[in-house]
Structures are given as C-alpha cells and as structure tokens.
C-alpha cells in the first residue's frame, strides 16, 4: 500500500491543538537541560589550515576521550567530519575555544534538547512548560515566545521571569556539509554526510541539577500534563552521580504515574559521553517511560555496542534491531527519526494518532533544516514544497507488506541533500512529535 501524504492535513490541526492547550490549561512539559551553543561557522579552508597546523597523527576517536588541546581537537573533529558522523565529546580546556577564533567566526544559539524543543513549539504558537538548567539572559532571550513558561516557588510563570545572573554554559558545535574536501596529512577526503559534533565545556551538566520546586509543581498538577519529555542525562560521566539523580526522579515519576495514569513520559536519547552511563540509565528509565526516542545514528551505535548486526539501509534489519532493543528495554514503543523517515515501533496507543506526531516532527525539523531557525506554521507550510525522501517512500512501501512483531508506523521525511542547518533537528523533531499527545 502506497504512502498517503498527510502533511498538510496534520499541519492544519495545529490551531486546534493550541486551542485545547489554552482551554484546558494543560501543557506539554519539557525537561531538563539548556545551554548556550557556540556555533562554529564552517569554512573548509579554515579547517584545512587548522589541520595543517595541529593534526599530528591520523584522525581517530576512542569512546570517552576528551578534547584537552588543539591537537586533540584536530584529530577528533577530523575523524567525525570525514565519516559524516554526529556525536558529543567533552572539552576540558577553555583555551581551545579561544584559539578556534583564529580560524573561524563563532555565532551563538540555543542548546539543549528540551530547550530547543520548547522553542520550536513556541515558534508554532503551542504553549509549553519547561525546566532548564542554564537560565542566563543569553539563553532565555532565544526562548521569549508567548506561551513558554517555567516555575518559581512552585508556581507557573512566563519563562522570561526566570532570568538569572549566572554565566552561560557553553557547548561548542561544529557543522560540516556533505561534499566538502578535507586535506588530511597529504590525502584528501570528501565529507560523506552533512552532520554536526557537539563539544561540551561545562561542569554543571555532569551532575544535571533538577529543581525540586519544579518537580513538586508537576506532582501537584499531574492531571494537567499531556506529555513529559525528558532528556539531558548524556553529559553525566559518574555512575554514582547518575544513581543519585535517578533516585530523585524515580520517586517523581512514580507519583506522576499514580496521579495521571494516562500521562506519556517520552525519553529522548542522545550521544552519550559514557556508554556505561547510557546502559544503566536505559535499564532504570525503561521501568517508567512510555516512549524512547533516538536518531538513526544512535540506533546504529547502540546496536553495535550490543554486538547486534544492523544494516540501516534495510528496513527489515532496522525492525529486527528494534525488536532486540524492546526486549532489552521493555518500553511501550521506540521512535526512531532519520534524514529519510521517522518510525514508531511498539505497542498500539489508544486515542493517540502517532502518525500525526511523526509527521509534525518531520515537518518542523525539515523547516529548521531549510531556513535555519525554528519555523512558524506559515514557514512549515512552505516546506511542503520539498519532495518526500525516495528512500523513505521505499521503506514505507516495504513495511506495508511486512508482518512485524509490533505496530510499525513509518512517515517519509521532506528530504534535503544539503540542509542549511543541521543543529537541533532532532530536538525540533521531538517537539513536533509531542503534538499527538494533546488530546
């Protein structure tokens, strides 16, 4: 059965979603972290000059390595770029950021999955409630949309009322476009896929502080939550710190589920600095969350770490890997998003149009990729002129002929070979996905 394009149909439902949020005073909730992204303006000539001066050995990266100097930066970033990989690495030395200014222009923007997701909804006019860690003026100025709120003293307030005097938490981001040529120790490599590398330079997110007053507000108002999108654990590197944070949050999740059994807790994964942290986190959270979200790279990496063979170009192989993950982490379902399609795989969810969520996630992330910022409803409508991914359409046709173990819903993306922007696309997808939980 051929895929039927319902993008416009679902986009036209957004005003009704906004009305339901306002009329019921219920909210989509996003937590827990935010930061200021220092975005390196890519220029292949500048990067090749940096490689010439600082690349002392072959490009490489080993898990849990850190960037301590310019030599590490050249070696590790070059490794990611020539393979078209995305990921996250820790920077331990602020001098690296300063020295990069000799080679590139640096621009600033909003960082953090929940922060970017809430901002993406704000641009669409959808109200949201958010917990963020970096409340500096530089961060909150990117989120001054009507309807975005947080809490103070267990009361809901406009997010702009939460500005602190603290310094911003910096995460360095480098995007590299498909097709650019890198000159590496006498050899030339072509970037095979547009992608980005995030490099964290902060100590706060190693402990991921969560405000108790925010949790108490949610617990008192659990019936006014449509969904609870959680993320931000990926910078934690110490298992004891993670256990302490989860002890706080497990109690919280139990209370919410008791007071609102219909609440959907949606956990968005990420590139984890430590695989040990990820494995422990997944095993604990799977007892509370309904949906686990991840991008294609994270699925491939997770399958590889579990010594599971996965061919991402074969939809049957993808579903087989997801079957395996659902056995390891028994959540209701997994959402996997990629440049070609978005997929829900798992148990059916009554009264929830998951195809709507996948479609709006695709549309909002494609709009950000196309124009370079969070899109309005009008800008999303313009994105409907972008063709559907041929690979996504092929997978949709193939999956319609299969009999998988679980419910499988696949929506082809609006595909761009060379997106204007690759930062925050997954975070924007997550925002659109949450719309299907507004009942």
N, C-alpha and C positions, 0 to 999 in steps of 0.2 A: 504493500500500500504506500503510495507516494506521500511525502510530507506535504501538509497544507500550511501555507504561510499565514500565521495568525498574529503577526507582529502588530499591525495597525489595530486590529480588534482589541488586543490586550492594552495597547497604549491608550486607547480611548476609555479604558476602565479606570485610569489613574485619578481623574477628578472625583469619581465615586469613592475611591479608597481614601482620598484626602477628607471627603465629607464624613466618612464613617469614623475616622480618627478624631475629628473635631466633635462630632455629635456624641460619641461615646466617651470622649476624653481618655481613651485608651491609646497606648503607644507601642510602637516598635522600639526595642531597647538595644543599645549597642554599648559594649564594654570590652577591654578595659584601658587600653593604652593610646597615647598620642605622642608626637614629637615633631620637630621641625626638620624637614628634608632639605639638605643642601644638595641641590641637583647640579651635577657637573654637566655643562653644555658640551656635548660631544663634538670633537673635531679630530678626524683621523690623523691629520698632520701633527697636531699637538700630542696625541697619544703615541704616535710613532717616534716623535722626538723624545718623549719620556722613556719609551722602551730603549732607545739608543743609549740614553744616559744612565739608566738604572737597572735594566734587565741583565743580570749577571749569570743566569742559568736558564734552563728550559722552563717554559711555562708549566706550572703544576699547582695542585692544591690537595692537601690531606685534611680530612674532617677534623674540626675543632682547632685548626690553625688560626692564628690571629695575624693581623697586619701591624707590625711593630715599626716599620721603616719604609722608605720609598722602594727599596729592593723587593720587599715583600709585596708591596702594592703592585709593582710592575709585573711580577711573576704570577700573582694570583688573579688579578683582573684580566691579564692577557689570556690566562687559561680559560676563564669563563667566557671571554669575548670570542675567542677563535672557535669555541664549541657551540656558541649561541645559548649557553646555559644561563639560568637565573638562579639567584641564591642570596644568602645572607652571611656575612662574616663580621667579626668583631675587630675594631681598630683600638689599639691600646695607647697610641701616641698622637696627641693633637698636632704635633709638628707636621705630620703627613698632610693634614688638611690645609695647613698654611702653605706648604710647598707646592701643593697642587695648583694654587692660584698663579704660579709662574707659567703654567701650561694651559689652563682652561679658565673660562668665565664660569662663575658659580652663581646659580639662581636659587631661590628658596621657595618652599611649598609645604603643604600639609603632609604629615606622615602618620602611619598607624592605621591598621585595618578598620577598627571601629570608628575612628575619627573621619577617615576618608569615606567610609560607608555612610555615616550620618550626613556628611557634607553633600554627598551625591544625592541623598534623599531630599535634603534641604533645597538643592537646586531645582528639584522636580516639584517642590511645594508640599512634600509629605512631612508631617511633624514626626519628631523622634526624640527619645530621651537617651542621654549619653553619659557614660563615666569615662573621663580621660585623666591621664597622669600628668601630662605637660599642659598646664593652664596658663602659660605665658601669653602675653599680649600678642607676640609674633605668631603663635599657633592659633589662638581663638579668632584672630582677625580673618582667618581663612574660613571661618565657620559661622559667620554672622547672618545666617539665613533665618527668616521668620519661621518659628515653629521648632527650632532646635533648642532643647532645654537640658539642664543637669539638675543637681540637687545641692542645697545648702541647708544645714541643720535639719535634715530630713524633710525639706520642703522643695517642691519643684520650682525652679526659677529659670529665666532665659539664660542661655549659655553665656551671653555677653556680660552677665553679672558675676561670672566666676573667674574673671581675670586675676592672676596672682602676680607678684613681683619677682618670681623666680626666673632664673635664666633658662633659656630654651635647651631642650635635649636634642643634640644634633645627630642625625643619621645621614651619612653621605650616600648619594645614589648616582650611579653611572649607567646610562643607557647606551647601547651600541646597536646601530642599524644593520640589517641584513645587506650584504653586498660590499661593505667597506673592506678595504685591503689593509691588513696589518703586516708590518715588516718586523720579523722576529729572528734575530741572530742570523741574518743572511738569507732567510727564507720568507716567502710571502704566504699569508693565509687570508682566505675570504671569510668574513663573518657569515655563518650559515643561517642565522635566525635573529631577528630583532628581539632584544631582551634587555634585562637590567640586573645589576648587582647592588644590593643594599649593604652598607658598611656602618655598623653601629659604633658610636662613640659616646656612651653614657653608662653610668653605674646604676641609675635608678631602675632601669628595666631588668637588671639582673635579679631584682627582688620583686618586681611588678607589684607595687603597693596598691591596695584596693581600699577605698574609704568605707568604713563600717556604716557611716550615716547613709551612704547611697544604698548599701545592701538592705538596711533597715527600712528605708523608704519603699524599696521594691517589695519587701516581705509584707509590709502593711497594705500595699496596693497591688498585690499579686494578681487579682482578678482584672486589673486594668492593663495587663501586658498581653499584647498579641504574640510576640516572639521575643526571644532573648538571645541576641547574637554575641557570642563570647570569643575572644581572641587575645593575643598579646603575650602568651606564655613562652614564645620561641626564643627570647633573649636570656631566659634563666639558664644558668650553667651548673648550679649546685643542686643536687637531688634533695638535700635537707631543706634548702630554701623552698623548693617546689612542694615538698611534703607539708611544710608549714602553711603555704598559701592554699593548698588544696584542702587542708583541714578546715580553714576558714570558709572556703567556698562550698565544700560538700554539705556542710550543715545548712548553708544558704540555699543550695539547690533543693535539698530535701524539703525545706519549709515551703519554697515556691511551688513545688510539685504537689504538695499536700493541699495547699490553698487554691491552686489553679491546675487541676489535672490536665486540662486541655492546652496548657502552655507548651509551646515548642521551643526547646533550647537548641540552638544552632551553633555548632562549634566550627569556626573556620581555621583550618590548619595553615601552616606556613613552612618556610625553610628554617629548620631548627639548627642552632649552632651546635647542639649536642644531641646525638641520636639516643643516648641514654635517657635524657630528659623527655624526649618525644615518646619513647616506648612506655615509660612509666606514666606519663600524662595521659596517653591514649587509653591505657588499661584502666585508669581510675575514672576518667571522664565518660567512658563508654557506659558506665552504670547510671548516668544521669542525662546525657544528651540524647536528642531525637535524631538529629542530622549532623553528619560530619562532612564538611566541605573541604575541597582541595583542588588545586590545579593539576594539569596533566603531568608537569614535571615532578610535583610532589608525589603523585601516584607512582610514577616510574621509579623514583628514588626509594620510596617506601617498599615497593615490591622487590627492588634489587637488594635492599638491606635485609629483607626476609628471605633472600635467595629464591625468589619466585620469578620465573621467566615471564616477561611481559613484552609483547610486541604492540606498541601504541598505534601502529598502522593497521591493526586487525581488531575489529570491534569484538569479535568472539573472545580474543585474548584479553581485551580490556574487561569484559564482563566476568571472565574466569578469575582475573586478579581481584575484582571487586567481591566476588563470591568468597574468595580466600580472606579478604580483609573483614568482611562481615562475620566470618567465623572467629577471627582474632578479636575483633572489637564489635560486639553484638549491639550496634545501634539500630534504630529503625531503618535508616537509609543513608546513602552516601551521595553527595552531589559532586560531580567532577566537571570542571569547566576548562576549556582549552580554546585555542585560537579558531578552531573549526566547529566546535559544537559544545553544548552543555548537556549533561546527562544526570538524571536522578535514577538511582538503582536501590531498591529495597522494598519495604512493606508499603502497601497502599495506605494513603492517609485520607480518611473520610472528610468530606466537605472542604478539601483543600485542592485547588487547581494548581498542581505542581508545574504543569506546562506553562502556565501564566508566569510563575516565578522564574523559571528557566529563560523564558522569552524576554522578560523585562530585564533580567540580569545581563543577557547577551546584548540587548539594545542599548542599555545605559553604558556598558563597558565599551561597546563599539563606538558610541558617540564620543566618549572621552578619548579613545584612540584616534578618532577622526579629527577632533577640533582642539584637543589639548587641555580641556578643562571639563568640569562636571557639567553635564548637559541639562538644559531645560526641556520641558515637554515639546516645545516647538523644534528645538535642535535635535531631539530624538526622532521627531517625525522626518526631518531632513535625512537622517541616517538610513531611512527605509529605502533610499535610492541606491544604497550599497548592496551588491549582489550577495546572495547566500553562498556560503562556502561549498564548493563542489565536493570536497571530502566529507563535510558534514551531511550533505544530502545523500551521498553514497551510504554512509553509515546508517542514516535514518531508514533508508530503503532496506538495508540488510537486516537491521534489528527488527523490522516489522515482520520478517519472515522467520525469525527465530522463536524458540520457546525457552526463554531464560528461566532460572530458578526463582527470580524475583521480578517485581514490576520494574520495567525499564521504559523511561520516557526520555527521548532524545530530541533536542532542538538545534538545528544547524545555526551557526553564527552568521552575522553580517561580516564578511571577511575582507581584510585589507592586507595586502602583501607588505606594504611599508607604512605602518601606522605612524602618525605624527607623535604619539606619546605611548610609552609602554609602562609608565609608573602608575600604580594604583588601579590597574584594570581589574584585577581580581577583587580588590576591595569594593570597587564600583559594582561589579557583578553581584557580590553578596548583598549589596543594598537593594538592587532590583529583585533579587530572589526573595527577600523578606516580604515583598508586597503580597504574595499569595497567602500569607498567614493572617492578613487583615480580613476578618470575617464579619 
